[in-house]
Amino acid sequence: MDAQNYFDTRTTYSLVRGEYTVALAACVVLAVVHIDRIEWIPALVLFFSIDIIGYLPGAMYCRIRGTNHPPRRFYVMYNVMHSGLTQGAVAGVWMLVCGPQWTLLAIPIHVFADRGLFGNQMKVFSTPFEPARIRPFTDLLAEIAFLQAKEERRTEVAR
């Protein structure tokens, strides 16, 4: 993956998920160590508001309408609410108003769990809202496998 090729190999995708999982573990350890200093009602609001605003409207639209391609606004809502930029701004405003608090760990715990444990990244308009393989991606995987096998045969012949 690079700035011109926006796809991940299975290994690269696993490594990125691993990084988020380690970051999640660090946040969970911090939360456990400081459990007595977390305000639980605000923490739960911070944790669940990300999906209440960002995911549930699109998921409900899909279920009610029997589609997996809702209007773009639902993808935007998901991406905005699951963005580190947005959640960083939420945390920044929170700290300006209430001061720094361990309660804010609810935000990275949610985002890192989505990225690390569930493998959820930003949603792309051209893909299903609920993750499902699309034909062009399946074709790409087959083409990559073919090219890898061809390269392996070429390498073996060269030896």
N, C-alpha and C positions, 0 to 999 in steps of 0.2 A: 504494500500500500504506500502510495506517495501522493503528492499534491496533484498529480495528473491522472492517477488511477485510484479511484475511490473505493475499491472493493478490498475485502480482507480475504486472506487465505484462512483455512480452518485453524492453522497454527497461530496466525496473527490475531484472529478473533479470540482464540482461547487465551492468548497472552494479555490482551486488553481486558478481557473479563477477569483474568487473574489479578491484574493490577487493581481493578475496582473492588474485588473481593478482599484483597489485603487491606485496602483503604477502609472498607466496611468493617473488617475485623478490628482495625485500630480504633475506629469510632465507637464500636460496641464495647471494647475494653475501656475506653475513656468513660463511656456512659455507666458501665458497671462500677468502675472505681469511684465515680462521682454520683452514684445513684441517689444518694440522700440529698443532693443539691439540685436535682431535676424537678421542675414543676410539671407534673404529669398531664394536667388538663391542657395547658398550652403546648406541651410536646406532642400530644395526640392530635391536636388541631393542626399544628405545623406538619406533622407526618401525613395525616390523611387528606388535608386540603389539596395537596399536590395531585392526588388521583381524583378527588371529588370534583375539582375544577378541570383538570387536564385529561383524565382518562374516561371517567364514567359517562360524560355526555356523549362522546363518540361511540363508546361501547353500547350504550342504550340505544342510540340512533341505529346502529347496525343491527341489533337484535330486533328492534321494533319494525324496521324496514326490510329485514331479511337480506341485507347486503353486507359486504365487507369493504365497501368503498364509499364512506360518507363524504359529505362536502369538505372541501379543503379546510374550512374553519376549525374542524375537529382535529385535524392533524396539527394545525398551528397551535391550538389550545394545548394539546399534548406536549408539543415541543417547547412551548414557552414555559409551561409549568414544570417540565422535567429538565430545564436548562440550568446549568450551574450559574450562568449569568443572572437569571431571574432569581434563583434561590439565594445567590450571594447578595443580591440587592435586598431581598426580604430580610436576610440575616443582618445586613448593614443597617437597615431602618430599625429593626428590632433593637440592635445594640445602641443606636442613637437615642431611642425612646426609653428602653428598659435597662440598658447596660449589657455587657457580655454575660451570657448565662450558659450553663451546661445544657439547658433545655434545647438550645439551638442544634445540638447533635442530632435531633430528630430529622433535620433536613438532609444532611449528607448520608445518614443511615438509610433514608428512603431512596435517594438517588443512587447511591452506591449499590444497594441491594438490587434495584432494578437493573443496573448495568452489569454487576458482577454475578449475582445469583441467577437472574432471569434472562440475562443477555439482551435486554431491551436497550436499543439505541434511539436516536431521534427517528421519527416516522417520516417516510418519504411519500409524497403525494401519489406516486405511480405504483405503490405497493399496497397490499391489503392492510386495513387498519389493525386487525388482529393478525399477528404473524402467520403467514402461509407461504409456501414456496410458489414462485411464479415461473411460468414456462421459460422466459428468457434466462433466468438464473439457472434453472435446471439444464438448459442448453449450454450455458457457459461452463458449468461444472463438467459436463460431458466433453466439451471441447478442450478444457484444461487437462482432463484426464488423458485424452487422446494425445495431446501435445507432450505431456510428461512421459507417456509410454514411448512415444516416438523418439524423444530425447534420450531416454534410457537405452533403447535399442541402438541408437547411433553411438552412444558412449561405449556400450559393450562391444560393438564392432570395431571401434577405434582402438580398443585395448589389444 
